[in-house]
Amino acid sequence: MAKENIIYGFRPILEAIRQGKDIEKLLIQENINNESIRNIKQEIKSCGQNIKIQYVPVEKLNSLVRTENHQGIIAVTSLVEYSDIIEVVESALEREEKVFIIALDHITDVRNLGAIARTAECAGATCLIVPEQGSAAINQDAIKTSAGALLRLPICRVKNMKTTLNYLRQNDIKIFAASEKASQLYTNEDFRESFTLVMGAEDKGISKDVIKLADSLIKIPIKGNIESLNVSVAAGIIIYEAIRQRG
């Protein structure tokens, strides 16, 4: 964990929360629940932020900052600056662009996330959508795997994937969900208009609630005995079919 990716001490963390800084999680020393900690928790609640809290041994905190002056709390901040999905989409539509979005439904492997981001950036995608909860961390491993694409491509972290997909559909952005259970081949779909491609978790695939919102389920043909492709490979295949169609 890079030192520039952490904030420690009550006052700096409280101010970071008030300023709306993207905080991935709070690490709090075990068995500490003093007034300062309670104030920070109350501030998180007041600001409506959804910050993960972990209780860890003091040795963990000491090792992260190489000092004991952390006051029992460390905030792990985001390495990327997140974009607002509505602002990104409205800006693209104002420019009369054909929107091209990749949405990751609870992909938990940082290398898969990074690889998909790299392909999306190379293909000129509008943005990448990830959920606030249950997604791989956008950490240094993910950024390295993405070859820096996660620092260039707009990343939209959303509280509710269903709400976000409904918003996209209301703006005439078609939803394609990739699934090995689909009957429609990806090459038979039209990617020339605005669309969002949803890729699902490595083990469970796309959640049922998200599948219900899809305009079309698409698949890549599998000829061998292994049932599915790696999710980042599958994303790359479909993304570049879209690029081919768009000329």
Accessible surface in RSA format (square Angstrom, percent):
REM  Atomic radii and reference values for relative SASA: ProtOr
REM  Chains: A
REM  Algorithm: Lee & Richards
REM  Probe-radius: 1.40
REM  Slices: 20
REM RES _ NUM      All-atoms   Total-Side   Main-Chain    Non-polar    All polar
REM                ABS   REL    ABS   REL    ABS   REL    ABS   REL    ABS   REL
RES MET A   1   119.67  62.0  33.91  22.4  85.76 204.2  46.01  39.1  73.66  97.6
RES ALA A   2    17.95  16.5   6.82  10.5  11.12  25.3  16.70  23.5   1.25   3.3
RES LYS A   3   129.05  63.0 118.85  72.9  10.20  24.3  73.83  66.5  55.22  58.8
RES GLU A   4   142.79  82.0 106.71  80.7  36.08  85.9  67.02 129.6  75.77  61.9
RES ASN A   5    12.71   8.8  11.81  11.4   0.90   2.2   0.90   2.2  11.81  11.4
RES ILE A   6    17.56  10.0   2.38   1.8  15.18  36.6   2.38   1.7  15.18  41.2
RES ILE A   7    36.32  20.7  32.80  24.4   3.52   8.5  36.32  26.2   0.00   0.0
RES TYR A   8    71.07  33.2  62.68  35.7   8.39  21.8  29.66  22.3  41.41  51.0
RES GLY A   9     4.56   5.6   0.00   N/A   4.56   5.6   4.56  12.5   0.00   0.0
RES PHE A  10    33.92  17.0  33.76  20.9   0.17   0.4  33.91  20.6   0.01   0.0
RES ARG A  11   201.25  84.5 195.77  99.8   5.48  13.1  70.73  96.7 130.52  79.1
RES PRO A  12    67.52  49.2  54.96  50.1  12.56  45.7  63.79  52.7   3.72  23.1
RES ILE A  13     0.00   0.0   0.00   0.0   0.00   0.0   0.00   0.0   0.00   0.0
RES LEU A  14    33.07  18.4  33.07  23.7   0.00   0.0  33.07  23.2   0.00   0.0
RES GLU A  15    82.36  47.3  82.08  62.1   0.28   0.7  44.39  85.9  37.97  31.0
RES ALA A  16     8.96   8.2   3.02   4.7   5.94  13.5   8.57  12.1   0.39   1.0
RES ILE A  17     0.81   0.5   0.00   0.0   0.81   2.0   0.00   0.0   0.81   2.2
RES ARG A  18   135.12  56.7 105.23  53.6  29.89  71.2  29.56  40.4 105.55  64.0
RES GLN A  19   132.40  74.0 100.41  73.4  31.99  76.2  34.34  73.1  98.05  74.4
RES GLY A  20    50.76  62.6   0.00   N/A  50.76  62.6  25.28  69.4  25.48  57.1
RES LYS A  21    98.79  48.2  89.34  54.8   9.45  22.5  45.85  41.3  52.94  56.4
RES ASP A  22    48.65  34.1  42.14  41.9   6.51  15.4   7.18  16.9  41.47  41.4
RES ILE A  23     6.26   3.6   0.00   0.0   6.26  15.1   0.00   0.0   6.26  17.0
RES GLU A  24    47.75  27.4  34.88  26.4  12.88  30.7  18.89  36.5  28.87  23.6
RES LYS A  25    56.31  27.5  56.31  34.6   0.00   0.0  16.02  14.4  40.29  42.9
RES LEU A  26     0.00   0.0   0.00   0.0   0.00   0.0   0.00   0.0   0.00   0.0
RES LEU A  27     3.10   1.7   3.10   2.2   0.00   0.0   3.10   2.2   0.00   0.0
RES ILE A  28     0.35   0.2   0.35   0.3   0.00   0.0   0.35   0.3   0.00   0.0
RES GLN A  29    42.26  23.6  42.26  30.9   0.00   0.0   1.72   3.7  40.54  30.7
RES GLU A  30    77.13  44.3  71.48  54.1   5.65  13.5  17.09  33.1  60.04  49.0
RES ASN A  31   156.69 108.1 107.83 104.2  48.86 117.6  41.28  99.4 115.41 111.5
RES ILE A  32    40.62  23.1  33.85  25.2   6.77  16.3  36.90  26.6   3.72  10.1
RES ASN A  33    91.03  62.8  75.83  73.3  15.19  36.6  28.95  69.7  62.07  60.0
RES ASN A  34    64.33  44.4  56.90  55.0   7.43  17.9  39.32  94.6  25.01  24.2
RES GLU A  35   116.56  66.9 114.62  86.7   1.94   4.6  33.72  65.2  82.85  67.6
RES SER A  36    38.07  32.2  34.66  46.3   3.41   7.9   4.34   9.2  33.73  47.2
RES ILE A  37     0.59   0.3   0.59   0.4   0.00   0.0   0.59   0.4   0.00   0.0
RES ARG A  38   121.26  50.9 116.24  59.3   5.02  11.9  52.92  72.3  68.34  41.4
RES ASN A  39    74.23  51.2  69.69  67.3   4.54  10.9  13.00  31.3  61.23  59.2
RES ILE A  40     1.84   1.0   1.84   1.4   0.00   0.0   1.84   1.3   0.00   0.0
RES LYS A  41    66.36  32.4  60.18  36.9   6.18  14.7  38.26  34.4  28.09  29.9
RES GLN A  42   102.75  57.5  99.60  72.8   3.15   7.5  44.69  95.1  58.06  44.0
RES GLU A  43    34.20  19.6  33.18  25.1   1.02   2.4   0.84   1.6  33.36  27.2
RES ILE A  44    14.83   8.4  14.83  11.0   0.00   0.0  14.83  10.7   0.00   0.0
RES LYS A  45   161.74  78.9 141.45  86.8  20.28  48.3  91.85  82.7  69.89  74.4
RES SER A  46    80.74  68.2  38.81  51.8  41.93  96.6  34.60  73.7  46.14  64.6
RES CYS A  47    57.09  43.2  22.30  24.9  34.79  81.8  15.62  39.6  41.47  44.7
RES GLY A  48    44.44  54.8   0.00   N/A  44.44  54.8  35.00  96.0   9.44  21.1
RES GLN A  49    49.13  27.5  31.41  23.0  17.72  42.2  24.53  52.2  24.60  18.7
RES ASN A  50    82.93  57.2  59.20  57.2  23.73  57.1  13.46  32.4  69.47  67.2
RES ILE A  51    16.01   9.1   2.38   1.8  13.64  32.9   2.40   1.7  13.62  37.0
RES LYS A  52   118.93  58.0 110.11  67.6   8.82  21.0  67.82  61.0  51.12  54.4
RES ILE A  53    58.20  33.1  32.98  24.6  25.22  60.8  32.98  23.7  25.22  68.4
RES GLN A  54    61.32  34.3  57.95  42.4   3.37   8.0  14.87  31.6  46.46  35.2
RES TYR A  55   107.74  50.3  83.15  47.3  24.59  64.0  73.51  55.2  34.24  42.2
RES VAL A  56    13.19   8.7  12.90  11.7   0.29   0.7  13.19  11.5   0.00   0.0
RES PRO A  57    63.04  45.9  60.79  55.4   2.25   8.2  63.04  52.0   0.00   0.0
RES VAL A  58    50.02  32.9  47.73  43.2   2.29   5.5  47.73  41.5   2.29   6.2
RES GLU A  59   117.76  67.6 112.34  85.0   5.42  12.9  66.28 128.2  51.48  42.0
RES LYS A  60    91.42  44.6  85.52  52.5   5.91  14.1  42.72  38.4  48.70  51.9
RES LEU A  61     0.00   0.0   0.00   0.0   0.00   0.0   0.00   0.0   0.00   0.0
RES ASN A  62    37.00  25.5  34.37  33.2   2.63   6.3  17.70  42.6  19.30  18.7
RES SER A  63    68.02  57.5  47.83  63.8  20.19  46.5  49.06 104.5  18.96  26.6
RES LEU A  64    29.21  16.3  19.09  13.7  10.12  25.4  21.39  15.0   7.81  21.0
RES VAL A  65     2.54   1.7   0.00   0.0   2.54   6.1   0.33   0.3   2.21   6.0
RES ARG A  66   206.75  86.8 171.79  87.6  34.96  83.2  70.81  96.8 135.94  82.4
RES THR A  67    44.17  31.4  33.16  33.6  11.01  26.2  27.12  36.4  17.05  25.8
RES GLU A  68   143.21  82.2 119.88  90.7  23.33  55.5  39.38  76.2 103.83  84.8
RES ASN A  69   108.58  74.9 100.19  96.8   8.39  20.2  22.83  54.9  85.75  82.9
RES HIS A  70     4.78   2.6   4.78   3.3   0.00   0.0   4.78   4.9   0.00   0.0
RES GLN A  71    90.52  50.6  69.74  51.0  20.78  49.5  31.89  67.9  58.63  44.5
RES GLY A  72     2.39   2.9   0.00   N/A   2.39   2.9   0.38   1.0   2.01   4.5
RES ILE A  73     0.00   0.0   0.00   0.0   0.00   0.0   0.00   0.0   0.00   0.0
RES ILE A  74     0.00   0.0   0.00   0.0   0.00   0.0   0.00   0.0   0.00   0.0
RES ALA A  75     0.00   0.0   0.00   0.0   0.00   0.0   0.00   0.0   0.00   0.0
RES VAL A  76     9.02   5.9   9.02   8.2   0.00   0.0   9.02   7.8   0.00   0.0
RES THR A  77     6.31   4.5   5.67   5.7   0.64   1.5   0.20   0.3   6.11   9.2
RES SER A  78    20.22  17.1   0.87   1.2  19.34  44.6   1.26   2.7  18.95  26.6
RES LEU A  79    46.33  25.8  24.26  17.4  22.07  55.5  27.87  19.6  18.46  49.7
RES VAL A  80    11.04   7.3   2.40   2.2   8.65  20.8   7.65   6.6   3.40   9.2
RES GLU A  81   157.74  90.6 134.62 101.8  23.12  55.0  51.25  99.1 106.48  86.9
RES TYR A  82    37.37  17.4  15.64   8.9  21.74  56.6  12.65   9.5  24.72  30.5
RES SER A  83    37.94  32.1  25.32  33.8  12.63  29.1  13.19  28.1  24.76  34.7
RES ASP A  84    69.93  49.0  58.41  58.1  11.52  27.2  21.71  51.1  48.22  48.1
RES ILE A  85    18.34  10.4  15.97  11.9   2.37   5.7  15.97  11.5   2.37   6.4
RES ILE A  86    79.46  45.2  79.46  59.2   0.00   0.0  79.46  57.2   0.00   0.0
RES GLU A  87   120.86  69.4 114.13  86.3   6.72  16.0  41.21  79.7  79.65  65.0
RES VAL A  88    23.58  15.5  17.72  16.0   5.86  14.1  22.54  19.6   1.04   2.8
RES VAL A  89     0.00   0.0   0.00   0.0   0.00   0.0   0.00   0.0   0.00   0.0
RES GLU A  90    86.42  49.6  84.75  64.1   1.67   4.0  22.25  43.0  64.17  52.4
RES SER A  91    43.95  37.1  40.66  54.3   3.30   7.6  23.79  50.7  20.16  28.3
RES ALA A  92     0.00   0.0   0.00   0.0   0.00   0.0   0.00   0.0   0.00   0.0
RES LEU A  93    60.79  33.9  48.36  34.6  12.43  31.2  48.93  34.4  11.85  31.9
RES GLU A  94   144.12  82.7 110.95  83.9  33.18  79.0  49.01  94.8  95.12  77.7
RES ARG A  95   139.08  58.4 110.49  56.3  28.60  68.1  71.40  97.6  67.68  41.0
RES GLU A  96   157.27  90.3 127.01  96.1  30.26  72.0  47.92  92.7 109.35  89.3
RES GLU A  97    73.64  42.3  62.81  47.5  10.83  25.8  32.31  62.5  41.34  33.7
RES LYS A  98   109.45  53.4  96.82  59.4  12.63  30.1  57.98  52.2  51.46  54.8
RES VAL A  99     0.01   0.0   0.00   0.0   0.01   0.0   0.01   0.0   0.00   0.0
RES PHE A 100     5.78   2.9   5.78   3.6   0.00   0.0   5.78   3.5   0.00   0.0
RES ILE A 101     0.00   0.0   0.00   0.0   0.00   0.0   0.00   0.0   0.00   0.0
RES ILE A 102     0.00   0.0   0.00   0.0   0.00   0.0   0.00   0.0   0.00   0.0
RES ALA A 103     0.00   0.0   0.00   0.0   0.00   0.0   0.00   0.0   0.00   0.0
RES LEU A 104     0.06   0.0   0.06   0.0   0.00   0.0   0.06   0.0   0.00   0.0
RES ASP A 105     1.89   1.3   1.47   1.5   0.42   1.0   0.07   0.2   1.83   1.8
RES HIS A 106    71.09  38.9  70.76  49.2   0.33   0.9  49.88  51.4  21.21  24.7
RES ILE A 107     0.06   0.0   0.05   0.0   0.01   0.0   0.05   0.0   0.01   0.0
RES THR A 108    88.96  63.3  71.97  73.0  17.00  40.5  47.88  64.3  41.09  62.1
RES ASP A 109    46.17  32.3  39.99  39.8   6.18  14.6  14.43  34.0  31.74  31.7
RES VAL A 110    24.37  16.0  23.02  20.8   1.35   3.3  23.02  20.0   1.35   3.7
RES ARG A 111   139.41  58.5 138.26  70.5   1.15   2.7  55.62  76.0  83.79  50.8
RES ASN A 112    15.58  10.7  15.41  14.9   0.17   0.4   0.17   0.4  15.41  14.9
RES LEU A 113     0.03   0.0   0.03   0.0   0.00   0.0   0.03   0.0   0.00   0.0
RES GLY A 114     0.00   0.0   0.00   N/A   0.00   0.0   0.00   0.0   0.00   0.0
RES ALA A 115    30.36  27.9  27.23  42.0   3.13   7.1  28.59  40.3   1.77   4.7
RES ILE A 116     0.08   0.0   0.00   0.0   0.08   0.2   0.08   0.1   0.00   0.0
RES ALA A 117     0.00   0.0   0.00   0.0   0.00   0.0   0.00   0.0   0.00   0.0
RES ARG A 118   124.41  52.2 124.25  63.3   0.16   0.4  21.49  29.4 102.93  62.4
RES THR A 119    30.62  21.8  26.98  27.4   3.64   8.7   8.92  12.0  21.71  32.8
RES ALA A 120     0.00   0.0   0.00   0.0   0.00   0.0   0.00   0.0   0.00   0.0
RES GLU A 121    62.19  35.7  53.94  40.8   8.25  19.6   3.44   6.7  58.75  48.0
RES CYS A 122    87.11  65.9  53.30  59.5  33.81  79.5  18.18  46.1  68.93  74.3
RES ALA A 123    14.07  12.9   0.00   0.0  14.07  32.0   4.45   6.3   9.63  25.5
RES GLY A 124    58.46  72.1   0.00   N/A  58.46  72.1  34.60  95.0  23.86  53.4
RES ALA A 125    10.52   9.7   0.00   0.0  10.52  23.9   0.00   0.0  10.52  27.9
RES THR A 126    22.34  15.9   9.83  10.0  12.50  29.8  12.64  17.0   9.70  14.7
RES CYS A 127     0.00   0.0   0.00   0.0   0.00   0.0   0.00   0.0   0.00   0.0
RES LEU A 128     0.00   0.0   0.00   0.0   0.00   0.0   0.00   0.0   0.00   0.0
RES ILE A 129     0.00   0.0   0.00   0.0   0.00   0.0   0.00   0.0   0.00   0.0
RES VAL A 130     3.86   2.5   3.86   3.5   0.00   0.0   3.86   3.4   0.00   0.0
RES PRO A 131     8.23   6.0   6.48   5.9   1.74   6.3   6.48   5.4   1.74  10.8
RES GLU A 132    47.90  27.5  26.42  20.0  21.48  51.1   5.96  11.5  41.93  34.2
RES GLN A 133    90.57  50.6  87.49  63.9   3.08   7.3  49.77 105.9  40.80  30.9
RES GLY A 134    46.92  57.9   0.00   N/A  46.92  57.9  34.55  94.8  12.38  27.7
RES SER A 135    29.31  24.8   4.72   6.3  24.59  56.6   4.68  10.0  24.63  34.5
RES ALA A 136     9.94   9.1   0.00   0.0   9.94  22.6   4.68   6.6   5.25  13.9
RES ALA A 137    53.74  49.4  43.05  66.4  10.69  24.3  49.69  70.0   4.05  10.7
RES ILE A 138     9.61   5.5   2.96   2.2   6.65  16.0   3.04   2.2   6.56  17.8
RES ASN A 139    52.10  35.9  50.67  49.0   1.43   3.4  25.60  61.6  26.50  25.6
RES GLN A 140    86.67  48.5  81.69  59.7   4.98  11.9  37.73  80.3  48.94  37.1
RES ASP A 141    80.10  56.1  77.67  77.3   2.43   5.7   9.02  21.2  71.08  70.9
RES ALA A 142     0.00   0.0   0.00   0.0   0.00   0.0   0.00   0.0   0.00   0.0
RES ILE A 143    24.89  14.2  24.77  18.5   0.13   0.3  24.77  17.8   0.13   0.3
RES LYS A 144   171.57  83.7 152.44  93.5  19.13  45.6 103.36  93.0  68.21  72.7
RES THR A 145    42.15  30.0  29.32  29.7  12.83  30.6  28.80  38.7  13.35  20.2
RES SER A 146     0.39   0.3   0.00   0.0   0.39   0.9   0.00   0.0   0.39   0.5
RES ALA A 147    65.56  60.3  26.89  41.5  38.67  88.0  39.65  55.8  25.92  68.7
RES GLY A 148    19.10  23.6   0.00   N/A  19.10  23.6  16.06  44.1   3.04   6.8
RES ALA A 149     5.33   4.9   3.67   5.7   1.66   3.8   5.14   7.2   0.19   0.5
RES LEU A 150     2.33   1.3   0.00   0.0   2.33   5.9   0.00   0.0   2.33   6.3
RES LEU A 151   110.14  61.3  74.10  53.0  36.03  90.6  78.58  55.2  31.55  84.9
RES ARG A 152   187.62  78.8 155.17  79.1  32.46  77.3  36.59  50.0 151.04  91.5
RES LEU A 153    10.36   5.8   3.59   2.6   6.77  17.0   5.38   3.8   4.99  13.4
RES PRO A 154    48.39  35.3  41.91  38.2   6.48  23.6  48.39  40.0   0.01   0.0
RES ILE A 155     1.51   0.9   1.11   0.8   0.40   1.0   1.11   0.8   0.40   1.1
RES CYS A 156     0.57   0.4   0.57   0.6   0.00   0.0   0.57   1.4   0.00   0.0
RES ARG A 157    60.98  25.6  38.88  19.8  22.10  52.6   8.42  11.5  52.56  31.9
RES VAL A 158    11.86   7.8   8.03   7.3   3.82   9.2  11.86  10.3   0.00   0.0
RES LYS A 159   146.95  71.7 113.15  69.4  33.80  80.5  76.08  68.5  70.87  75.5
RES ASN A 160    72.37  49.9  66.29  64.1   6.08  14.6  16.79  40.4  55.58  53.7
RES MET A 161    13.70   7.1   7.76   5.1   5.94  14.1   7.76   6.6   5.94   7.9
RES LYS A 162    89.67  43.7  89.20  54.7   0.47   1.1  42.04  37.8  47.64  50.7
RES THR A 163    87.36  62.1  83.54  84.7   3.82   9.1  65.02  87.3  22.34  33.8
RES THR A 164    10.15   7.2   6.80   6.9   3.35   8.0   3.35   4.5   6.80  10.3
RES LEU A 165     0.00   0.0   0.00   0.0   0.00   0.0   0.00   0.0   0.00   0.0
RES ASN A 166    55.82  38.5  55.28  53.4   0.54   1.3  10.66  25.7  45.16  43.6
RES TYR A 167    39.87  18.6  38.52  21.9   1.34   3.5  39.10  29.4   0.77   0.9
RES LEU A 168     0.00   0.0   0.00   0.0   0.00   0.0   0.00   0.0   0.00   0.0
RES ARG A 169    96.03  40.3  81.25  41.4  14.78  35.2  17.04  23.3  79.00  47.9
RES GLN A 170   143.94  80.5 107.83  78.8  36.12  86.0  46.78  99.6  97.16  73.7
RES ASN A 171    46.26  31.9  33.79  32.7  12.47  30.0   5.76  13.9  40.50  39.1
RES ASP A 172   130.05  91.1 106.23 105.7  23.82  56.3  37.16  87.5  92.88  92.6
RES ILE A 173     1.19   0.7   0.00   0.0   1.19   2.9   0.47   0.3   0.72   2.0
RES LYS A 174    84.58  41.3  79.56  48.8   5.02  12.0  47.07  42.4  37.50  39.9
RES ILE A 175     0.00   0.0   0.00   0.0   0.00   0.0   0.00   0.0   0.00   0.0
RES PHE A 176     0.28   0.1   0.28   0.2   0.00   0.0   0.28   0.2   0.00   0.0
RES ALA A 177     0.00   0.0   0.00   0.0   0.00   0.0   0.00   0.0   0.00   0.0
RES ALA A 178    16.64  15.3   7.67  11.8   8.97  20.4   8.01  11.3   8.63  22.9
RES SER A 179    17.96  15.2  10.06  13.4   7.90  18.2   8.82  18.8   9.14  12.8
RES GLU A 180   105.06  60.3  79.58  60.2  25.47  60.7  31.32  60.6  73.74  60.2
RES LYS A 181   181.42  88.5 147.25  90.3  34.18  81.4  97.67  87.9  83.75  89.2
RES ALA A 182     6.08   5.6   0.00   0.0   6.08  13.8   2.43   3.4   3.65   9.7
RES SER A 183   110.28  93.2  81.89 109.3  28.40  65.4  51.27 109.2  59.01  82.7
RES GLN A 184    64.28  35.9  62.43  45.6   1.85   4.4  15.24  32.4  49.04  37.2
RES LEU A 185    59.00  32.9  58.21  41.6   0.79   2.0  58.21  40.9   0.79   2.1
RES TYR A 186    30.03  14.0  30.03  17.1   0.00   0.0   2.29   1.7  27.74  34.2
RES THR A 187    66.40  47.2  49.78  50.5  16.62  39.6  38.37  51.5  28.03  42.4
RES ASN A 188    98.11  67.7  67.57  65.3  30.54  73.5  17.56  42.3  80.54  77.9
RES GLU A 189    22.06  12.7  16.14  12.2   5.92  14.1   1.71   3.3  20.34  16.6
RES ASP A 190    65.71  46.0  54.19  53.9  11.52  27.2  35.17  82.8  30.54  30.5
RES PHE A 191     0.04   0.0   0.00   0.0   0.04   0.1   0.04   0.0   0.00   0.0
RES ARG A 192   138.62  58.2 132.89  67.7   5.73  13.6  35.38  48.4 103.24  62.6
RES GLU A 193    98.18  56.4  97.46  73.7   0.71   1.7  50.18  97.1  48.00  39.2
RES SER A 194    13.70  11.6  11.14  14.9   2.57   5.9   5.30  11.3   8.40  11.8
RES PHE A 195     2.16   1.1   2.16   1.3   0.00   0.0   2.16   1.3   0.00   0.0
RES THR A 196     0.00   0.0   0.00   0.0   0.00   0.0   0.00   0.0   0.00   0.0
RES LEU A 197     0.25   0.1   0.25   0.2   0.00   0.0   0.25   0.2   0.00   0.0
RES VAL A 198     0.00   0.0   0.00   0.0   0.00   0.0   0.00   0.0   0.00   0.0
RES MET A 199     6.22   3.2   6.22   4.1   0.00   0.0   6.22   5.3   0.00   0.0
RES GLY A 200     6.91   8.5   0.00   N/A   6.91   8.5   1.39   3.8   5.52  12.4
RES ALA A 201    12.31  11.3   8.03  12.4   4.29   9.7   8.03  11.3   4.29  11.4
RES GLU A 202    72.46  41.6  35.67  27.0  36.79  87.6  39.92  77.2  32.54  26.6
RES ASP A 203   122.16  85.6  80.38  80.0  41.78  98.8  47.59 112.0  74.57  74.4
RES LYS A 204   179.01  87.3 146.06  89.6  32.94  78.4  96.42  86.8  82.59  88.0
RES GLY A 205    29.49  36.4   0.00   N/A  29.49  36.4  23.74  65.2   5.75  12.9
RES ILE A 206    13.02   7.4   0.22   0.2  12.81  30.9   0.27   0.2  12.75  34.6
RES SER A 207    47.71  40.3  36.92  49.3  10.79  24.9  43.28  92.2   4.43   6.2
RES LYS A 208   167.78  81.9 163.05 100.0   4.73  11.3 107.09  96.4  60.69  64.6
RES ASP A 209    65.55  45.9  63.29  63.0   2.26   5.3   6.49  15.3  59.06  58.9
RES VAL A 210     4.07   2.7   4.07   3.7   0.00   0.0   4.07   3.5   0.00   0.0
RES ILE A 211    55.46  31.6  50.30  37.5   5.17  12.5  50.30  36.2   5.17  14.0
RES LYS A 212   161.88  79.0 129.02  79.2  32.86  78.2  87.44  78.7  74.44  79.3
RES LEU A 213    23.50  13.1  23.46  16.8   0.04   0.1  23.50  16.5   0.00   0.0
RES ALA A 214    20.42  18.8   0.66   1.0  19.76  45.0   0.66   0.9  19.76  52.4
RES ASP A 215    63.28  44.3  28.57  28.4  34.72  82.1  12.05  28.4  51.23  51.1
RES SER A 216    17.48  14.8   9.55  12.7   7.94  18.3  13.07  27.8   4.42   6.2
RES LEU A 217    59.67  33.2  52.25  37.4   7.43  18.7  52.25  36.7   7.43  20.0
RES ILE A 218     0.00   0.0   0.00   0.0   0.00   0.0   0.00   0.0   0.00   0.0
RES LYS A 219    64.28  31.4  61.25  37.6   3.02   7.2  15.46  13.9  48.82  52.0
RES ILE A 220    26.05  14.8  16.75  12.5   9.30  22.4  16.75  12.1   9.30  25.2
RES PRO A 221    60.17  43.9  44.41  40.5  15.77  57.3  48.26  39.8  11.91  74.0
RES ILE A 222    66.26  37.7  35.24  26.3  31.02  74.8  36.77  26.5  29.49  80.0
RES LYS A 223   193.73  94.5 154.36  94.7  39.38  93.8 104.35  93.9  89.38  95.2
RES GLY A 224    57.77  71.2   0.00   N/A  57.77  71.2  35.96  98.7  21.80  48.8
RES ASN A 225   155.18 107.0 124.99 120.8  30.19  72.7  35.70  85.9 119.48 115.5
RES ILE A 226   138.50  78.8 130.80  97.4   7.70  18.6 136.18  98.1   2.32   6.3
RES GLU A 227   147.54  84.7 132.71 100.4  14.83  35.3  53.45 103.4  94.08  76.8
RES SER A 228    59.18  50.0  45.89  61.2  13.29  30.6  15.65  33.3  43.53  61.0
RES LEU A 229    70.52  39.3  51.36  36.7  19.16  48.2  54.42  38.2  16.10  43.3
RES ASN A 230    75.33  51.9  56.46  54.6  18.87  45.4  32.44  78.1  42.90  41.5
RES VAL A 231    15.88  10.5  10.16   9.2   5.72  13.8  12.79  11.1   3.09   8.4
RES SER A 232    17.46  14.8  12.59  16.8   4.88  11.2   2.02   4.3  15.44  21.6
RES VAL A 233    77.55  51.0  69.82  63.2   7.73  18.6  76.47  66.4   1.08   2.9
RES ALA A 234    12.94  11.9  12.94  20.0   0.00   0.0  12.94  18.2   0.00   0.0
RES ALA A 235     0.02   0.0   0.02   0.0   0.00   0.0   0.02   0.0   0.00   0.0
RES GLY A 236    14.95  18.4   0.00   N/A  14.95  18.4  13.08  35.9   1.87   4.2
RES ILE A 237    61.02  34.7  49.94  37.2  11.07  26.7  56.64  40.8   4.37  11.9
RES ILE A 238     1.11   0.6   1.10   0.8   0.01   0.0   1.10   0.8   0.01   0.0
RES ILE A 239     0.64   0.4   0.00   0.0   0.64   1.6   0.64   0.5   0.00   0.0
RES TYR A 240   100.09  46.7  94.00  53.5   6.09  15.8  80.42  60.4  19.67  24.2
RES GLU A 241    16.00   9.2  11.85   9.0   4.15   9.9   4.52   8.7  11.48   9.4
RES ALA A 242     0.20   0.2   0.20   0.3   0.00   0.0   0.20   0.3   0.00   0.0
RES ILE A 243    53.71  30.6  52.20  38.9   1.50   3.6  52.22  37.6   1.49   4.0
RES ARG A 244   159.15  66.8 138.02  70.4  21.14  50.3  75.29 102.9  83.86  50.8
RES GLN A 245    36.51  20.4  16.07  11.7  20.44  48.7  14.65  31.2  21.86  16.6
RES ARG A 246    75.96  31.9  40.41  20.6  35.54  84.6  33.57  45.9  42.38  25.7
RES GLY A 247    99.64 122.9   0.00   N/A  99.64 122.9  53.46 146.7  46.18 103.4
END  Absolute sums over single chains surface
CHAIN  1 A    13180.8      10416.4       2764.4       6214.7       6966.2
END  Absolute sums over all chains
TOTAL         13180.8      10416.4       2764.4       6214.7       6966.2
